[in-house]
Amino acid sequence: MAKRDPLLAAFGLRVRQQREAKGLTQEQLAERADLDRTYISDIERGSRNPGIRNVIRIARALGIPTAKLLEGVD
């Protein structure tokens, strides 16, 4: 099994925290961001490396600035 990238894991955790703080399911977030639910799940598990366009789409779907979504991911 491949080792998880700590940056991707940290970003995935941040997405999950923000999603849960907004009271959204993965499906609801995916719908708002026009992405697949499994893609959101992969991001939250740290197994997907999203492109900048999708990071921005997720932030907008959460109603937060992209910078806030990236806080603590370094």
N, C-alpha and C positions, 0 to 999 in steps of 0.2 A: 504494500500500500504506500502511495506517495505521501510524503510529509507535507502538511499544510503550510502555506506561506503565512507568516505572522501578520503581514500587512493586510492580506486578504481576509484573514480571520478577524482582525481588528475592525476592518471596514464592515464586514458582515455583521458583527456584533452591534456596531453603531446603527446600521440600517434597522436591525431588529428592535433595538432600544427605541429608536425614533418611531418606528411603525407601531409598536405596542403603546407608546406614550400617546399616540393619536387614536388609539383604539381601533386600529385597522387589522384585518386579516391579511395574509400574504396575497390572497386572491383579490381583495379590494385594492391593495397597493398596486398589484400588477395591472389591474384594470385601469386605475387612474394614470399609471405611467405608460400604458399601452405596451406592456411587456407580458411575457408568459409567466404564470405562477411558478412553474418549475425553475425558471430563470431567477426569480426572486429568492426561492428556496436555496438554490445553488450559491447565490451571493451571500445569503445569511449564514450558510455553512462554511463559507470561505473556500469553496471549491470552484468558484467562477471569478475571472478577472474582467470586470465590466469596463467597457470603453467610457471615455469622458462624456460622450453624448448620453449614454444610459445613466451615468452617475447624476448628470444634470436633470434628466427626466425623473429619476427617483426623488431627488431633492424637491423638485417642483410638485410632484405628486404628494409629497409629505407636507408641502406648504412651508418649507424652510429654505434658507439660503444654502447653496452648495457648500460653502465654507463651514457652516454649522454641521452638516452631515459628515464632514471630514475631520471635525474636532477630535483630537486624541488618536488619530490614525497616523502614526509616524514612527 
